[in-house]
Amino acid sequence: MIAMAAVLTFNAAAAEEPADTTMALDEVVVRSGSGVRKLKSVATSTDLISASELKKAACCNLGESFTTNPSVDVSYSDAATGARQIKLLGLSGSYVQMLTENVPNFRGAASPFGLGYVAGPWMQSIQVSKGASSVKNGYESISGQINVEMKKPQLDPSLSLNGYVDHLGKVELNADGNLHFGDSWSGALLLHGENSFKSHDENGDGFIDMPKIRQFSAMNRWAYLGQNYVFQAAVKFIGENRRSGQDDHHASHKIANPYRIDIDTRRVEAFTKNAYIFDHENEGNVALILSTSYHDQDADYGHRFYDVKQNEVYGSLMFERKWSDLHALSTGLSFNYDRFDQNWLAADGGDPEHAVESETVGGAYAQYTFNLDSKLIAMGGVRYDHSSLYGSMFTPRIHVRYSPDDRWSFNASAGRGYRSPHPMAEYNYLLASSRRPVIEGKLRQESAWNFGAGANWTSYVAGRKLSLGAEYFYTVFDHQLCVNLDRDPHAVYFYDLDGRSRSHTLQIESSFEPISDLSVGLAYRLTDVRSDYGGDGRMRLKPLSSRNKGLLTVSYSPMMGLWQFDASLAINGGGRMPDPYIMSDGLPSWKSTFKAYCTLNAQITRNFRHWAVYIGGENLTGYTQPNPIVGANDPWGANFDATMIYGPLHGAVVYAGFRYNITKYL
């Protein structure tokens, strides 16, 4: 029941399955198991991060949920705003389609800070699909999809609380609960609040290391489960304020004209999902999804500013049915509307600019799935979309998985993806520098092909489970928005790349259980992302990205899970910096490359019947990028730049917290 998975998750087990998994309506009992697992029941290359895995770290928000996943990197975009970006297959988060319960989300103006808009305790699971994904959710997936499943109101009535505090002065409190009204209706309320009370400047450059963030968010959702009709609706509000820049609290003298960053965001989201089941036996249904969002952001970067209001409307009408145990068909229509109303001042002493962008896209798709007893699963889909700005888009995608027995699984995929660029909305954090943004010419829509293949082997050695896996993905762009930091140290250029751009990613990983209650994971990833930045045919490495990564994760839960010990050690390889320039003293502004570094996270949890308390630390190796802000002593000068970031900005963080949960049927 593919469409039904996208429309409504019926129970805790179903909530952790991706949208392309066929499901039954019967209740399933979930028992504890591995926190991260690769799904073999779908054709795509998909990792499932369960709720138990999310609890192995503080996981205050979506951006902190991938510490134990070797496929996804989350890094800071600059040293001032706290903006984070995802990297998947070596490509930035703009090429990853973000979904909330299979609805596209956090696009455009929401993308720089969107990873902080989803509270960790609200999440039920995360599905990470690599490569070209299903055509059902649109044409925007190039390097993959990340789908977040939130806590559902139709689960057993419960009340949950989560509190967090760290030694840097950040305090967070989350609460959620749900109630049932009769046999069919249920409702839930989710609340989140956080505040950073202190300013910290460990490197003494006069700028606080992390922004002071105040955020409040609330979500109210409802569900109706009938015999033939199911319904779900939700409204979410986010209010956030970010303060950063120079701080003279610990300075020996007052700063006359401090450089300050102030970003205020108000965001409202709403969606409704409806499904009519006309054939229970063959999982036949018609589903309608409607969603809308309003994003209002006012950002000040010193004397510069960027203000944007984005309106988005999305709709999807789906029909699905199994024609036999072997064949299933999904077809549908989709609609998306985006409007950006932008005002900005991007250069000191310049004139404010104003621009309104709007795009309407209508599309249709068809997807066929062949499933031979889960041994051979083939899924092929095509979709056609027409953009009011860029014209026609044709998106073919195919996925095949072959599992000859319980030990082996092989998968392959190929597909195309498109993306509409919005440089100021998506990269306005680059204004935290003296660089002036320059948009050259009329930008074309980005498009790329992605090809992937992988193999997994699982067996038991001396009675202990052992898994080995390897994956390779190749992405090649037809058209790409080039963000060039090399051409001019005092500008950032946005233009259509006149040349080649591609990405190679090879990942090898294993997991095993050497003794009872102990699991160990090892992974290594090699990433080679290159573009012709100069238009001269010379392929150069993407700057500020590590070429190699190694990850070791250890999880130990003795005494029937009363105690939980978790640790992850990440080794991030070196890479290239944007081209430096020579300063007045004859020295380069920064080194042309950066070296490898390690980070260590660890947490200890004590579980009780309804309670859990935990204490942990992040970046316990204490590594921080030296001199992350260029020209910090003169932020109004021509050499100021807070965007040359490749590593951690703060040292070790020690935190503690609690979780409380009581369920009616526990």
SVG drawing of the C-alpha trace seen along z (x, -y; Angstrom):
<svg xmlns="http://www.w3.org/2000/svg" viewBox="-16 -54 72 75">
<polyline fill="none" stroke="black" stroke-width="0.4" points="0.0,0.0 2.5,-2.6 0.2,-5.6 -1.2,-4.7 2.3,-4.7 2.7,-8.3 -0.7,-9.3 -0.8,-7.8 1.3,-5.6 -0.9,-3.2 1.4,-1.9 4.8,-2.1 6.2,0.5 4.7,-1.0 6.0,-4.4 9.6,-3.2 9.0,-1.9 9.7,-4.1 7.0,-5.3 7.7,-2.6 7.1,0.4 4.0,2.4 2.2,2.5 -0.7,4.4 -3.2,2.8 -2.9,5.5 -1.2,4.4 2.5,5.3 4.4,5.6 7.8,3.9 10.6,5.3 13.9,3.7 16.7,4.2 19.4,2.5 19.0,-1.3 20.2,-1.7 19.4,0.9 19.4,1.2 16.0,2.0 16.0,5.0 12.3,5.0 12.5,2.0 14.3,1.5 16.0,-1.7 19.2,-2.0 17.7,-3.1 18.9,-3.3 16.4,-3.5 17.4,-5.4 15.0,-4.4 13.9,-6.1 16.2,-3.9 19.2,-5.1 18.2,-8.8 18.4,-8.3 22.0,-7.3 23.0,-11.0 21.4,-14.2 19.8,-14.7 18.4,-18.1 17.3,-18.6 17.4,-17.0 20.9,-18.4 22.3,-16.4 20.7,-13.1 23.4,-11.7 26.4,-11.2 26.2,-7.4 25.3,-7.4 28.4,-7.3 26.5,-8.3 25.4,-11.8 27.7,-14.6 26.4,-17.7 28.7,-20.7 28.5,-24.4 28.2,-26.7 29.9,-29.6 31.4,-30.7 28.8,-33.2 25.2,-32.2 25.1,-28.6 23.7,-27.5 24.2,-23.8 24.1,-21.9 23.8,-18.3 26.2,-16.6 25.1,-13.3 27.3,-11.6 29.7,-14.5 27.1,-17.1 25.5,-19.9 22.1,-19.7 20.5,-21.6 20.7,-18.4 19.0,-16.3 15.3,-16.3 14.0,-16.9 10.7,-15.4 8.5,-15.4 6.2,-12.4 6.8,-12.2 5.8,-15.8 8.6,-18.1 9.8,-20.5 12.5,-23.0 13.1,-24.3 14.4,-27.6 14.6,-30.2 14.2,-27.5 17.2,-25.4 20.0,-27.3 18.5,-26.8 15.9,-24.0 17.9,-21.3 17.2,-23.2 13.4,-23.4 12.7,-19.7 13.0,-18.9 14.8,-15.6 12.2,-14.2 9.5,-14.8 11.0,-12.3 9.9,-8.7 12.3,-7.7 14.4,-9.0 14.8,-7.3 17.9,-8.1 17.6,-7.1 20.8,-7.5 20.8,-8.2 17.8,-8.8 14.8,-8.0 11.1,-7.4 9.5,-9.6 6.4,-9.8 7.8,-12.7 8.9,-14.9 11.8,-15.6 14.1,-17.3 16.1,-14.3 19.6,-14.3 21.9,-12.8 19.1,-11.3 16.1,-11.9 15.8,-12.3 12.3,-11.6 11.4,-12.4 8.6,-10.6 7.1,-12.5 5.3,-11.0 1.7,-10.0 -1.5,-10.8 -2.9,-7.3 -0.3,-5.5 -1.1,-4.4 -2.1,-7.5 1.1,-8.7 2.9,-11.7 6.5,-12.4 8.9,-15.0 12.6,-15.6 15.0,-18.1 18.5,-19.1 21.2,-21.4 24.9,-21.8 27.8,-23.6 27.7,-26.3 24.3,-27.6 21.9,-26.0 18.6,-24.8 15.9,-22.8 12.6,-21.4 10.3,-19.2 6.8,-17.8 4.4,-15.8 1.2,-13.9 -1.7,-12.3 -5.3,-11.3 -7.9,-9.0 -11.4,-10.2 -13.5,-7.1 -12.3,-4.3 -11.4,-6.5 -10.2,-10.0 -7.0,-10.9 -5.1,-14.1 -1.5,-15.1 0.3,-18.2 4.1,-18.6 6.0,-21.5 9.6,-22.6 11.5,-25.4 15.2,-26.2 17.3,-29.1 21.1,-29.8 21.9,-32.1 25.6,-32.5 28.2,-33.9 31.4,-31.9 34.5,-33.0 37.1,-30.2 39.5,-31.4 39.5,-35.0 38.8,-36.5 36.0,-38.7 33.2,-36.8 31.1,-34.3 31.7,-30.7 28.1,-29.8 25.0,-32.0 22.6,-32.5 19.4,-30.9 15.9,-31.3 13.3,-29.1 9.7,-28.0 7.8,-25.6 4.5,-23.8 2.7,-21.3 -1.0,-20.2 -2.0,-17.1 -5.2,-15.0 -5.9,-11.6 -9.1,-9.7 -8.9,-6.0 -12.0,-4.7 -12.8,-1.4 -12.4,-2.9 -11.4,-6.5 -8.4,-7.8 -7.5,-11.4 -4.6,-13.3 -4.0,-17.0 -1.4,-19.1 -0.4,-22.8 3.1,-23.7 4.5,-27.1 8.2,-28.0 9.5,-31.3 13.3,-31.7 15.8,-34.4 19.6,-34.1 22.1,-36.5 25.8,-36.4 28.8,-38.5 31.1,-40.5 30.6,-40.4 32.4,-42.7 31.1,-41.1 34.6,-39.8 36.6,-42.4 38.8,-44.8 37.2,-47.8 33.9,-48.6 33.7,-47.9 32.6,-51.2 30.9,-49.7 30.4,-46.0 29.6,-43.7 26.3,-42.0 24.2,-39.3 20.5,-39.2 18.2,-36.7 14.5,-36.5 12.4,-33.8 8.7,-33.0 7.4,-29.9 4.0,-28.3 3.4,-24.9 0.1,-23.0 -0.8,-19.8 -3.8,-17.5 -3.7,-13.9 -6.7,-11.9 -7.1,-8.4 -10.0,-6.3 -9.4,-2.6 -11.6,-0.9 -9.9,2.5 -8.5,3.8 -7.4,7.1 -5.3,5.6 -4.4,2.5 -6.2,0.2 -6.6,-3.4 -6.8,-7.0 -4.9,-9.6 -4.8,-13.3 -2.0,-15.3 -2.2,-19.1 0.4,-21.3 1.4,-24.9 4.0,-26.9 4.8,-30.5 8.4,-31.5 9.3,-35.0 12.9,-35.8 14.7,-39.1 18.4,-38.8 21.0,-41.5 24.7,-40.9 26.5,-44.0 25.3,-46.8 24.0,-44.3 20.6,-42.6 18.5,-40.0 14.7,-39.8 12.6,-37.2 9.0,-36.0 8.4,-32.6 5.0,-31.1 4.7,-27.5 1.7,-25.4 2.0,-21.7 -0.6,-19.1 -0.4,-15.4 -3.2,-13.1 -2.2,-9.4 -3.8,-6.2 -2.3,-2.8 -3.2,0.8 -1.6,4.3 -2.7,6.3 -1.2,9.5 1.5,10.6 4.0,9.7 2.8,6.4 1.9,3.0 1.2,-0.3 1.3,-3.8 0.2,-6.9 -0.5,-10.5 -0.6,-14.2 1.3,-16.9 1.4,-20.6 3.8,-23.0 3.9,-26.8 6.7,-28.9 6.9,-32.7 9.9,-34.6 9.6,-38.2 13.2,-39.4 14.9,-42.6 18.6,-42.8 21.6,-45.0 24.6,-42.9 27.5,-45.4 28.5,-48.1 27.6,-51.5 25.5,-50.0 21.8,-50.3 19.1,-47.9 17.8,-45.5 14.3,-43.9 13.2,-40.9 10.1,-38.7 10.4,-35.2 7.5,-32.8 7.4,-29.4 4.5,-27.0 5.1,-23.4 2.6,-20.8 3.4,-17.2 2.3,-13.6 4.1,-10.3 3.7,-6.5 5.7,-3.9 5.6,-0.2 6.9,2.3 7.7,6.0 8.2,8.1 9.1,11.8 8.8,13.0 11.1,10.2 14.0,11.9 13.8,9.7 12.3,6.2 12.4,3.9 10.9,0.4 10.8,-1.8 9.2,-5.2 8.9,-8.2 7.4,-11.6 6.8,-14.7 6.7,-18.2 6.3,-21.6 7.8,-24.7 6.5,-28.2 10.2,-29.3 12.2,-26.5 9.8,-24.5 9.5,-20.7 11.3,-18.2 11.4,-14.4 12.5,-12.3 13.2,-8.6 14.3,-6.5 14.9,-2.7 15.9,-0.7 16.6,3.1 17.4,5.2 18.3,8.9 18.5,11.1 19.3,14.7 19.2,15.8 19.0,14.4 22.8,13.5 23.3,11.6 21.6,8.5 22.6,6.6 21.1,3.3 21.5,0.9 19.9,-2.4 19.9,-5.1 17.9,-8.3 17.7,-11.9 16.9,-14.9 16.2,-18.7 16.5,-21.6 15.5,-25.3 18.2,-27.6 17.6,-30.4 21.0,-31.7 20.2,-34.6 17.6,-32.5 19.8,-29.5 23.2,-31.1 22.4,-34.4 24.7,-33.2 27.6,-34.1 26.8,-37.7 28.6,-37.1 31.8,-38.3 33.0,-41.2 32.4,-39.3 29.7,-40.8 27.4,-38.3 27.5,-38.5 24.8,-36.7 26.1,-36.4 23.5,-36.1 20.2,-34.2 20.5,-31.0 19.3,-27.8 17.6,-24.9 20.1,-22.4 19.9,-18.9 22.0,-15.7 22.1,-12.0 22.9,-9.6 24.0,-6.0 24.6,-3.6 25.3,0.0 25.9,1.9 26.1,5.2 25.5,6.4 26.3,9.7 25.0,10.8 25.8,14.0 26.7,15.4 30.2,16.1 30.6,18.2 27.0,17.4 27.5,13.7 25.9,11.5 28.3,10.0 27.3,7.6 29.5,6.3 28.5,3.8 29.8,1.7 28.2,-1.0 29.4,-3.2 27.5,-6.3 28.4,-8.5 26.7,-11.8 27.2,-13.9 25.7,-17.3 24.3,-18.5 23.7,-22.0 24.8,-23.2 24.7,-26.4 28.4,-27.2 29.1,-28.9 32.7,-30.2 34.7,-31.3 38.0,-31.0 37.8,-33.7 37.8,-36.8 38.5,-36.8 36.2,-39.7 33.2,-38.3 31.2,-35.1 30.1,-34.4 26.9,-32.5 26.6,-31.4 25.8,-28.5 28.8,-26.2 30.5,-26.3 32.1,-22.9 32.0,-19.5 30.9,-18.7 30.7,-15.2 31.0,-13.3 32.3,-9.8 31.5,-8.2 32.6,-4.8 31.6,-3.6 32.5,-0.4 31.0,0.5 30.5,3.4 28.8,4.1 29.3,7.0 28.5,8.2 31.6,9.5 29.8,10.3 26.3,10.2 24.8,6.7 27.7,5.1 27.6,3.9 30.4,2.3 30.2,0.5 33.0,-0.4 32.8,-2.5 35.0,-4.2 34.0,-6.6 36.0,-8.1 34.5,-11.1 35.8,-12.8 33.8,-15.9 35.2,-18.0 34.1,-20.9 35.5,-23.0 35.5,-26.2 37.6,-28.2 35.9,-27.1 39.3,-26.0 38.7,-22.3 40.7,-21.8 38.7,-19.7 39.3,-21.0 38.2,-19.5 35.2,-21.1 36.6,-23.3 35.8,-23.0 34.9,-19.2 36.8,-16.3 37.7,-13.6 37.8,-10.8 35.9,-9.8 36.2,-7.0 33.6,-6.2 33.7,-3.8 30.5,-3.4 30.2,-1.3 27.0,-0.6 26.8,1.5 23.6,2.2 24.1,4.6 21.6,5.7 18.7,6.1 19.1,2.6 19.0,0.8 22.3,-0.8 23.3,-2.1 26.8,-3.2 27.3,-4.8 30.3,-6.3 31.2,-7.4 34.7,-8.4 34.8,-10.2 38.0,-10.8 37.5,-13.5 40.1,-13.6 41.7,-16.8 40.7,-18.8 41.1,-21.9 40.4,-25.5 39.3,-28.2 42.2,-30.0 43.9,-32.2 45.2,-35.7 48.3,-37.6 47.8,-40.0 49.7,-43.3 52.3,-41.5 53.1,-39.2 51.5,-36.1 48.6,-34.1 45.2,-34.8 44.9,-31.1 46.5,-27.8 45.5,-26.2 44.5,-22.9 43.3,-21.7 44.4,-18.6 42.5,-15.6 40.9,-15.9 39.0,-13.6 35.8,-14.1 34.5,-11.9 31.0,-11.8 29.9,-9.7 26.8,-9.2 25.8,-7.1 22.1,-6.5 20.4,-4.9 16.9,-3.6 14.0,-3.1 10.5,-2.0 9.2,-5.4 12.3,-7.5 15.8,-7.8 18.6,-10.1 21.7,-10.6 25.0,-12.4 27.3,-12.8 29.8,-14.9 30.3,-16.1 33.6,-16.8 35.4,-15.3 38.7,-15.4 38.4,-19.2 39.5,-19.9 38.4,-23.3 39.3,-24.9 42.1,-27.5 41.2,-31.1 37.8,-30.3 37.0,-34.0 39.4,-35.7 40.0,-39.4 38.1,-39.1 40.0,-42.1 38.4,-44.3 35.0,-43.0 34.2,-46.2 37.4,-45.8 37.8,-44.3 39.3,-41.0 36.6,-39.9 35.3,-36.4 33.4,-34.1 32.6,-31.5 35.9,-29.6 34.7,-26.7 35.6,-23.0 35.6,-21.8 34.2,-22.3 33.8,-25.8 33.6,-24.9 35.5,-22.6 34.2,-19.8 30.5,-20.2 29.3,-18.4 25.6,-17.9 22.9,-16.1 19.3,-15.4 16.3,-13.3 13.4,-11.5 10.1,-10.7 7.4,-8.6 4.2,-7.1 1.8,-5.1 -1.7,-4.2 -1.2,-0.5 2.3,-0.2"/>
</svg>
